[in-house]
Amino acid sequence: MMKLYKGRPSDIEKREQREVRVYDLLDKLNIEYERTDHEHAGTMEECNKIDAVLDVVICKNLFLCNRQQTKFYLLMMPGEKPFKTKELSKQINSARLSFASSEAMLKYLDIQPGAVSVMGLMNDRENMVQLLVDEDVLKDDYIGCHPCVNTSSLKIKTSDVFDTFLKAVNHDYITVTLTGE
C-alpha cells in the first residue's frame, strides 16, 4: 500500500544520488512537496494508482529531438492526451520530431527511460533541452512528477515548478497547445 509523505525520505542513504539531488534542491529552494514511493510504474493503470495517492495527474513527459539530433525537447503534457508529432512540430517550427535516445536522455538530464521529469532540467547546465508545456498542464494547481527516478513520485505546486524551480535551474518554457488531432 502506497503512503503519502511530506518532504524528503528518511532513508536517503538507500536512494540514488540523482534522486537525493532533487530533494536537496527542492529543500534549498523552500519548495514544499509530497512524495510517495512505489514500484516501477510501467502501465497507465499503475500510474493511475499513483495519481490517486498523490491526488494529482502525473504529466506525460516525452524526451524528443529533431532529425539531426541537434535540438532536444522535454514535453510535459496531460497523460490522457494523445501525442501527435505533426501538431507539435508545426508549433515549434521543427520538422521530423522523434523520441531522443536513452543515451541523450542520460547525458543531458541524468535520467533513465521511464523516469523522465521536469526535475531532470536541474542536470542540464548547458541548456541543451528546451522545455515545452501543454497549456493544460499550467491550469492545474499541482503537478506530479518523478524525482529523476521512477520508483518515487512527487506532488508539487505548479507555480513552484514554473516560477521558482525553473528559474533556479536557468530554464524557461514554451507553452504549446496540443489537441491530439
N, C-alpha and C positions, 0 to 999 in steps of 0.2 A: 504494500500500500504506500503510495507516494504521499509525502508530507510537504507542507509549505513552511519554509523557514525565512526569517528576516536576516538579510545580510550574508556575510561570508560563512563558509563551513568551518567547523571547529577542527576537522581532521585535515588541515591544509597540507601536512607533510605527505599525505597519501594521494594528493592531487597532482595533475600535470602542471608544469611551470606555466604553460600558456594560459591555463585556467586561473591560476593564482595571480598572474599579472593583471587579468581583468578585474578581479576583486580588489587588488591593490590600487588600481587606477580609479575605479568607481568610489572606493573609500576616500582616496585622496581628494577627489572632486566633490565629496559630500553628496554623492548621488545615492539615494535610498533605493533598495531593490529587494525583491523577494525571490526565493530560489526553491526549486525542487530538484531532487536527484532521481535518476531513472535509468533504466537500461537503454541501450541504443534504440532510438525510435526510427524504424525503417519504413513504416507504413503510415498512411493518413489516420488509420484507426488508432494507432499508438500515439500519434501526435494529438489527436482529439482528446485522449485521456489526459495528456499533459496540459493541454489548453484548459480542461475542466478544473484541474488542480490550481492552476495559476489564475483562472478566471480571466483569460485573455486569449486572443487568437495569435498564435505564433506565426510570424511572417514566413512566407516562402522566400528564400534567399538564393538567388542564382548568380553564379560567377561566370561572366561572359567575356568574350573578346571579339575583336574584328578579325577578318580573314587573315590579315598579315600578322596577327598576334602582337600588335604594337600598342593597342589600346585595350585596357581592361576595365570592366564594369562590374559593380556589385548591385544587383537589382533586388529591392525589397518590395514585395507585393503581398496582398492577402492570399492565404493558402488556397482558398477555393476558386480563385480566378484562374482561368486558363491563360497560358503564356503563348503569345504569337510573336515570333521574332520579327516578322514583317512590320507589324504595328509599332513595335519599339524602334526598329531601325529607322523608320521614317522620322520619328520624333527627335532622334539624336543624330541624324544625318550620318549614319554608319551602315554601309551595306554589308550584307552577309555576316550577321552576328552568329556566333555559335558558343557552345559551352567551352570555357577555357580548361586547360589541362589541370590535373591534380598537382603537377609539378609547379605550375604557375601559382596555383592557389596556396601552396605551401611557401613558395618563395616570397610572394607579396603580402599574404595575410597570416602566415604561420597557422594555417588551418587545414585539417584533413577533410576530404569529401564527407558530407553528412553533418558537418558541424559549421557550415558557412554562416556567418553572422556579421552584423554591423560592427560588433566588438573587434573583429579582425582588423579593422582600419587602424587601430592603435599600433599595429605592426607594420603598416605601410608608411614608413617615414619619408619615402621619396615621392609620395603622392602619385603612384603609378595606377591606382584604381580610382575610378570616378563612381561615386555613389549615385544611383538612380532610385527614386522612391515613387511608387504609385501614389497618387493623391489620396486614395482611400486609407492608406496606412497612417497618414497625417491626421485623419479625422478622429481616430481613437485616442482616448486619454492615456492608454498604456500600450506598450508593445511587448511581445515575448520574443526572446532570442536566446541563443546558446552563448555561454561564456568561452567560446573558442574550442569547446569540446562538446560531443553530442550525448553526454551522459548526465548533463545538468541543463536546466533551462531557467531563465530569469524573467521577471516581470519588472519593467522599468517605465516610469512616466515618459511618454513620448516627448514632452518638452525637455526633459533632462537629456535624452539622447540627442535631439536635434539642436538644442540651444547650448548645452554645456559640454557633453561628451565630444561631439564633432568639432567644436571649436578647440577643445583641449588637444585633439589629435590632428589638428590642422587640415580638416577635410570639410568640404561643402557638399551640397547635393543638388541634383536637378530633379524637379518634380515632373513626372510623366503621367499620362492618362492611359490606362490600359482597360480595354473593354473585353478583350478576348475574342473579338470578332475578326 
